[in-house]
Amino acid sequence: MRCPFCSNVDSQVKDSRHTEDGNAIRRRRLCNGCGARFTTFERVQLRELTVVKKNGRRAPFERDKLLASVTIALQKRPVKEEQIERMISAIVRRLESIGSSEVSSEIIGQMVMDSLPHLDSIGYVRYASVYKNFHEVSDFESFIGEEKLSNDKENADDKDDNGSEKA
């Protein structure tokens, strides 16, 4: 594994653990070149996915890019990193189970839009503002009115990370 600090390709695994959701292995590594420590994640990939952009261009699917966009929308919100990881893992599993190696960026965006309101309504509106390309305050107002967003604190205790009612 290449060191992110010095680009040396020789590193040692110091610790390996399963993530909480069991979908990845977290490895702590030590670079033999510079001595820096870093973390890597190993995940099962069922199929190589290609994203078809709105302009028709194709690009390899990058889980980290999806995670980054959701993390930005949820920045400074009371959502745990584990909740975000579980949501992203669920979306990736759904994408891989579609049965096609090509998936449109609209489908990915819609999956995020379907999942986010269950984590945080403010993050949902933030993501929607980019996804739906809001230009004016009235775009926000009409979106919030159409969605009839609820108060997070009223409903957060009654739902799990996927938005299902808790038993």
C-alpha contacts under 8 A as a table, 3 or more apart, distances in Angstrom:
res1	aa1	res2	aa2	distance
1	M	9	V	5.46
1	M	10	D	6.65
1	M	11	S	6.30
2	R	7	S	5.35
2	R	8	N	5.51
2	R	9	V	4.20
2	R	10	D	6.90
2	R	11	S	7.44
3	C	6	C	5.73
3	C	7	S	4.64
3	C	8	N	5.27
3	C	9	V	6.25
3	C	10	D	7.73
3	C	11	S	7.25
3	C	31	C	6.15
3	C	38	F	7.72
4	P	7	S	5.69
4	P	38	F	7.83
5	F	34	C	7.93
5	F	36	A	7.30
6	C	33	G	7.42
6	C	34	C	6.67
8	N	11	S	7.70
8	N	31	C	7.22
8	N	32	N	7.74
8	N	33	G	6.00
10	D	31	C	6.37
10	D	32	N	5.80
10	D	33	G	7.06
11	S	29	R	6.35
11	S	30	L	5.45
11	S	31	C	4.32
11	S	32	N	5.25
11	S	33	G	7.81
12	Q	29	R	5.41
12	Q	30	L	5.18
12	Q	31	C	6.48
12	Q	32	N	7.05
13	V	16	S	7.34
13	V	27	R	6.45
13	V	28	R	5.90
13	V	29	R	4.45
13	V	30	L	6.50
14	K	27	R	7.35
14	K	28	R	5.48
14	K	29	R	5.39
14	K	30	L	6.70
15	D	27	R	5.62
15	D	28	R	5.07
15	D	29	R	7.21
16	S	25	I	6.57
16	S	26	R	5.64
16	S	27	R	4.47
16	S	28	R	6.51
17	R	25	I	5.55
17	R	26	R	5.25
17	R	27	R	6.59
18	H	21	D	7.97
18	H	22	G	5.62
18	H	23	N	7.53
18	H	24	A	5.92
18	H	25	I	4.44
18	H	26	R	5.98
19	T	22	G	5.12
19	T	23	N	6.61
19	T	24	A	5.56
19	T	25	I	5.86
19	T	26	R	6.29
20	E	23	N	7.96
20	E	82	E	7.85
21	D	24	A	7.70
21	D	86	R	6.88
22	G	25	I	7.61
23	N	43	R	6.36
23	N	44	V	7.40
23	N	89	S	7.68
24	A	41	F	6.27
24	A	42	E	5.36
24	A	43	R	4.58
24	A	44	V	7.23
25	I	41	F	5.54
25	I	42	E	5.06
25	I	43	R	6.70
26	R	39	T	6.88
26	R	40	T	5.91
26	R	41	F	4.64
26	R	42	E	6.58
27	R	39	T	5.58
27	R	40	T	5.22
27	R	41	F	6.17
27	R	42	E	7.82
28	R	37	R	6.99
28	R	38	F	5.88
28	R	39	T	4.60
28	R	40	T	6.61
29	R	37	R	5.53
29	R	38	F	5.34
29	R	39	T	5.99
29	R	40	T	7.53
30	L	35	G	6.01
30	L	36	A	5.81
30	L	37	R	4.58
30	L	38	F	6.63
31	C	34	C	5.85
31	C	35	G	4.88
31	C	36	A	5.39
31	C	37	R	6.36
32	N	35	G	5.64
45	Q	48	E	7.16
46	L	96	E	6.37
47	R	96	E	6.37
47	R	101	S	6.82
48	E	60	P	7.77
48	E	61	F	7.76
48	E	101	S	6.30
49	L	60	P	6.20
49	L	61	F	5.37
49	L	96	E	7.37
49	L	100	S	7.96
49	L	101	S	4.81
49	L	102	E	5.78
49	L	103	V	7.13
50	T	58	R	6.41
50	T	59	A	5.61
50	T	60	P	4.49
50	T	61	F	5.21
50	T	101	S	6.04
50	T	102	E	4.69
50	T	103	V	6.22
51	V	58	R	5.59
51	V	59	A	5.28
51	V	60	P	5.92
51	V	61	F	5.51
51	V	102	E	5.86
51	V	103	V	5.11
51	V	104	S	5.48
51	V	105	S	5.93
52	V	56	G	5.85
52	V	57	R	5.87
52	V	58	R	4.67
52	V	59	A	6.73
52	V	102	E	6.63
52	V	103	V	5.93
52	V	104	S	4.54
52	V	105	S	5.90
53	K	56	G	5.20
53	K	57	R	5.29
53	K	58	R	6.12
53	K	59	A	7.73
53	K	104	S	6.14
53	K	105	S	5.34
53	K	106	E	7.96
54	K	57	R	7.38
54	K	104	S	7.62
54	K	105	S	6.86
54	K	106	E	7.65
62	E	65	K	5.33
62	E	66	L	6.71
63	R	66	L	5.20
63	R	67	L	6.20
63	R	88	I	7.82
63	R	92	V	7.47
64	D	67	L	4.91
64	D	68	A	6.01
65	K	68	A	5.07
65	K	69	S	6.34
66	L	69	S	5.32
66	L	70	V	6.41
66	L	88	I	7.44
67	L	70	V	5.31
67	L	71	T	5.98
67	L	84	I	7.72
67	L	85	E	7.62
67	L	88	I	6.46
68	A	71	T	5.00
68	A	72	I	6.11
69	S	72	I	5.24
69	S	73	A	6.45
69	S	127	Y	7.89
70	V	73	A	5.11
70	V	74	L	6.27
70	V	84	I	7.64
70	V	112	V	7.96
70	V	127	Y	7.19
71	T	74	L	5.06
71	T	75	Q	5.90
71	T	84	I	7.43
72	I	75	Q	5.06
73	A	123	G	4.85
73	A	124	Y	7.23
73	A	126	R	5.37
73	A	127	Y	5.31
74	L	77	R	5.37
74	L	79	V	7.10
74	L	120	D	7.60
74	L	122	I	7.70
74	L	123	G	4.72
74	L	126	R	7.93
75	Q	123	G	7.82
77	R	120	D	7.72
77	R	122	I	7.98
77	R	123	G	7.43
79	V	83	Q	6.70
79	V	84	I	7.37
79	V	119	L	6.94
79	V	120	D	7.28
80	K	83	Q	5.28
80	K	84	I	6.67
81	E	84	I	5.16
81	E	85	E	6.21
82	E	85	E	4.97
82	E	86	R	6.13
83	Q	86	R	5.17
83	Q	87	M	6.24
83	Q	119	L	7.75
83	Q	161	D	6.18
84	I	87	M	5.11
84	I	88	I	6.19
85	E	88	I	5.15
85	E	89	S	6.02
86	R	89	S	5.06
86	R	90	A	6.10
86	R	161	D	7.67
87	M	90	A	5.17
87	M	91	I	6.31
87	M	115	S	7.06
87	M	161	D	7.29
87	M	162	N	7.03
88	I	91	I	5.09
88	I	92	V	6.16
89	S	92	V	5.10
89	S	93	R	6.14
90	A	93	R	5.14
90	A	94	R	6.22
91	I	94	R	5.08
91	I	95	L	6.17
91	I	108	I	7.88
91	I	111	M	6.60
91	I	112	V	7.42
92	V	95	L	5.01
92	V	96	E	6.12
93	R	96	E	5.11
93	R	97	S	6.13
94	R	97	S	5.11
94	R	98	I	6.38
95	L	98	I	5.38
95	L	103	V	7.53
95	L	108	I	7.77
96	E	99	G	6.64
96	E	100	S	7.70
96	E	101	S	7.79
100	S	103	V	6.97
103	V	107	I	6.87
103	V	108	I	7.58
104	S	107	I	5.43
104	S	108	I	6.78
105	S	108	I	5.14
105	S	109	G	6.12
106	E	109	G	5.03
106	E	110	Q	6.01
107	I	110	Q	5.08
107	I	111	M	6.18
108	I	111	M	5.15
108	I	112	V	6.41
109	G	112	V	5.16
109	G	113	M	6.15
109	G	131	Y	6.96
110	Q	113	M	4.81
110	Q	114	D	6.03
111	M	114	D	5.06
111	M	115	S	6.26
112	V	115	S	5.11
112	V	116	L	5.90
113	M	116	L	5.55
113	M	117	P	7.20
113	M	124	Y	6.86
113	M	127	Y	7.66
113	M	128	A	7.12
114	D	117	P	6.86
115	S	118	H	5.95
115	S	119	L	7.33
115	S	162	N	6.62
115	S	163	G	7.48
116	L	119	L	5.30
116	L	120	D	6.24
116	L	121	S	7.20
116	L	123	G	7.01
116	L	124	Y	5.23
117	P	120	D	5.36
117	P	121	S	4.96
117	P	123	G	7.70
117	P	124	Y	5.38
117	P	163	G	7.85
118	H	121	S	7.36
118	H	156	A	7.84
118	H	159	K	7.53
118	H	160	D	7.97
118	H	161	D	6.68
118	H	162	N	6.22
118	H	163	G	4.49
119	L	123	G	8.00
119	L	156	A	7.73
119	L	161	D	6.32
119	L	162	N	7.61
119	L	163	G	7.30
120	D	123	G	5.36
120	D	124	Y	6.19
120	D	152	D	6.36
121	S	124	Y	4.81
121	S	125	V	6.26
121	S	149	L	6.64
121	S	150	S	7.44
121	S	151	N	7.66
121	S	152	D	6.42
122	I	125	V	5.16
122	I	126	R	6.21
123	G	126	R	4.97
123	G	127	Y	6.08
124	Y	127	Y	5.22
124	Y	128	A	6.02
125	V	128	A	4.94
125	V	129	S	6.04
125	V	140	F	7.69
125	V	144	I	7.56
126	R	129	S	5.20
126	R	130	V	6.94
127	Y	130	V	5.52
127	Y	131	Y	6.07
128	A	131	Y	4.79
128	A	132	K	5.46
128	A	133	N	7.60
128	A	134	F	7.97
129	S	132	K	5.55
129	S	133	N	5.57
129	S	134	F	4.94
129	S	140	F	7.21
130	V	133	N	4.82
130	V	134	F	6.52
134	F	137	V	7.94
134	F	139	D	5.53
134	F	140	F	6.94
135	H	139	D	6.64
136	E	139	D	5.37
136	E	140	F	7.16
137	V	140	F	5.25
137	V	141	E	6.37
138	S	141	E	4.87
138	S	142	S	6.02
139	D	142	S	5.36
139	D	143	F	6.12
140	F	143	F	5.16
140	F	144	I	6.09
141	E	144	I	5.29
141	E	145	G	6.08
142	S	145	G	5.00
142	S	146	E	6.03
143	F	146	E	5.13
143	F	147	E	6.08
144	I	147	E	5.17
144	I	148	K	5.93
144	I	149	L	6.22
145	G	148	K	5.25
145	G	149	L	7.58
150	S	154	E	7.65
150	S	155	N	7.52
151	N	154	E	5.51
151	N	155	N	6.81
152	D	155	N	5.51
152	D	156	A	5.51
153	K	156	A	5.39
153	K	157	D	7.34
154	E	157	D	7.26
155	N	158	D	5.44
155	N	159	K	6.71
156	A	159	K	5.66
156	A	160	D	7.86
157	D	160	D	7.87
158	D	165	E	5.94
158	D	166	K	5.77
159	K	162	N	7.63
159	K	163	G	5.24
159	K	164	S	5.35
159	K	165	E	4.62
159	K	166	K	5.23
160	D	163	G	5.34
160	D	164	S	5.57
160	D	165	E	6.47
160	D	166	K	5.90
161	D	164	S	7.50
